[in-house]
Amino acid sequence: MFNKIRKWWWFSVRNTTVRKGEKGGFKWKFRRFWLEVSTLSGNWSAKWTAAEHPYGYLLAGKDDANIEGFCQTMYEIGMLLTTDQGFVDDIQKAIRKYSTRLEKQVKVEEDEFEEKIALENEKQVQEYVEKPRRHRTRADRDER
């Protein structure tokens, strides 16, 4: 029970408002731990935590037009997603294209990282083999 009260206090009382605004049918509130956006009519709302990219990107922006444009785009996608299969296909195609681009980028970085690890492991094995037998510790023998 005490943990629930402490969590409520931490996220409700300590989660102070950092910035808020209203423009073009949307209102938003940057709190310490998340961003809340909604329409003025209340028919749509969304929340992003401070650990997610939109929070930092939009908070760092000086112009509220970026926030309004982001809200408008997210609202349109959410409202149109179930109305037109062509729209859904276009979004899925764009997401697949983005995913393959990221996979190619990660593959290059991963290969370099794996090569470093393999070289380091090989170096450790070589050092162990070259170490005189009488200087090897029990821990060294147990690792094999």
N, C-alpha and C positions, 0 to 999 in steps of 0.2 A: 504494500500500500504506500509506504514511504517513497519507494522508487517512482511510482506513478505520479505522486504529488511533485517530486523533485523534477521529473521530466516535464510535467506541465508547466511548472514555474520557469524552468530553463528555456523552453521553447516558446512560451507565451509572454512571460514578463521580460526576460533577457533578450528576446528576439526583437530588438528595437527597429523601427522604421529608418531606413537609410535614405531613401528617396522615393517620392511618389509623384504621380502625375495623371493627367487625363487629357486625351486628345482624340478627335475623330471617331467617337463611338466606343473607345476603349479606355479603361483605367488600369493603372498598374501600381504596384507597391513593391519596392525592393526592401526586404527585411534583411536582418543580419544573416539568416541561414537559407532564405529562399526568395524567389520572385513569384508574385501572384499577378496574373493578368486576367481581366474579364471584360465582357461587354457591359456597356452602361445598362442595357436591358436585363442583364443577368442570365441570358440564355446560353452563354458559353464562358468557361473559365479554364485556366490551366495554371500549373505550378511547376517551377524548376528549382532544384536545390542550388545552393551556392557552389557546389562541386561540379556543376554542369556548365558547358561552354556558353550558352545564351546568357546566363546570369552575369558573368564577368564581362563579356563582350558588350552587352547592352548597358550595363552600369558604367563602364568606362567611356561610353559615347557621350558627347556633350549635347547632341541634338536629340530631341524627343521624336523627331521624324523617323529615326532608326527603330525605335521601340514601336511606334505606330505601324510602320511597315512590317515589322516582324509579327506583330499581333494580327494584322490584316491577313498576312500570308498563312499563318497557322489556322486562323479562323476559316479562311476559304478552303484550305485543304481538308480540315475537319468536316465542314458542311458538305463539300462536294464529293467526298470519298465514296459515299454509298449511292451516288446518283448516276454516275456514268462509268461504264466499264472501260471505255477508252481512256478516261482520265486516270483510272487505277492502273491500267497497263503502262501508261506514260510514266507514272510515278515509280512503278516497280522497275521499269527499264532504266530510269535514271539512278535508282538505288543500286541496281546490279552493276551498272557502269562505274559508279563511285566505288563500290566494293572491290571490283577487279583492279581499279587504279590503286586502291590502298593495299591490296594483296601484293601487287608488283613492288610497291615501295617497301613494304615490310619484308618481302623475300630478299631484297638486296641488303637491307640492314641486318636481317637475320643471318644471312650467309657470312657476312663479315664478323658478326658476333660469335657464331659457331666456330669459325676458323680460329679466332683468338682463343676460345676455350680449348679447342683441340690442341693447339700449339702449347698452351700452358700445361695441359695434362701430359702431353708427350715430354715436356721439359721435366716435370716432376718424376715421371717414370724413369727417364734417363738419369737424373740425379740419384734416384734410389738404387738403380742398378750399378752405378759407378761408385757408390758409397762402400767402403770396406765392410766386409761381413761383420767383423767384431764391433763396429760402431753403430750398427743397426739396433734400434730399440725394439722392445716387445710391441710397442704400439705400431712401429713401422711394419713388423711382420704380421700383425693382426689386420692391417689395412688391406693386405693382399688377399 
